[in-house]
Amino acid sequence: MKLGFDIDDTLINLREYAFHYYQQQLGKRVDIDIFHTLNRVEIHEAFGLSDEEGKDLWNRSLDFLYFTDCPLYFGALDLLKQLESGGHDIYYITSRPPEYADNTFNWLIEKDFPIVRENFFCGMKDSEKVKIIQNLQLDYYFDDKPAVLDTLTNTPVKVIVKDQSYNRHLDLPRVENWDELGDLINSEIK
């Protein structure tokens, strides 16, 4: 099988990591329950920032957020290794800005993800992900972002949603954790 994975908020817990980082940077304590109720991908509203201020803080924080100690979701790495050792093709498709492509690829290698250069795609707009996913003829694609997932509903790829507070309105198969995803994929393989 050919399986595609987004990186941020599917393989790694980037938004929550950023949420804690923002608290430090802004010197402002915000309860984690507020984070878990946000109904959009962006997190700056929880800190009283405008969209412009939030975008500026996000862009200034990217090097730190992407390449320091952002935690992997529990079980993500193990499942990808299991799938790869089972002969399945793993693709990474991320909308991170193109200037972060090389560092992102190297970070995935450092974290021991099963990755080869020709299966790594970075630097496209969300809307461009669909073309890549269709051209790759993926069997499964796993992502969190409604803007991406909505565009894949009428394609042959089986889309699975990584459950987040901002995507619960989507009527698509979803998993809350990587054990659930492993069970789902492994049941399809058999």
C-alpha positions, 0 to 999 in steps of 0.5 A: 500500500501507499500511505501519505502523512502530513507532519504537523499535528498528525505526526507531531503535536506542533500546535500544543507545543506552540501553545506552551511556547507562546505562554513563555514568549508572551509571559501569559498563562492560558489554561490548556482547556482553552487550547482544546476548544479552539475551532481553528488551526491558529492558536493566537486568539487564545492569547488575545492576539489579532490575526496579524499579530498571530501570523507574525509571532508564528512566523518568528517562531517557526525555526524553534517550533519545527526543529527543537523538541516538539513531541511526536505523537505516541506511537506514530514513529513505531507505526510508520516503521512497522508499515515500512518494514511490512513493505508499504510505501510511506510518503510525507506531504507537508505544507511547511514553507519551501525554505524549511524543506531541507531542514524538515527532511533532515529533522525526520531523519534525525528522529529516525522516521523511515524516509527517502527523498523521493517520498518527501514533499514540502513547500506547497500550498494546502490546495496543491497537496491534492494534486500531489496526493492524486499523482502519487495514487495513494491508498491512504492519506492522513491529515488534520487540516480541514482545508486539505481534507475537504478537497480530498472527499471526492478522490479515490484515496481513503482519507483519515482525520487526526482528530483535533478540536478544529476538524470535528465538523468533518464527517470522515473516518477519524482517529484520536491516537496512533494506536487507533490508526494502526488498528484501522490500517492493519485491519485493512491490510489483512 
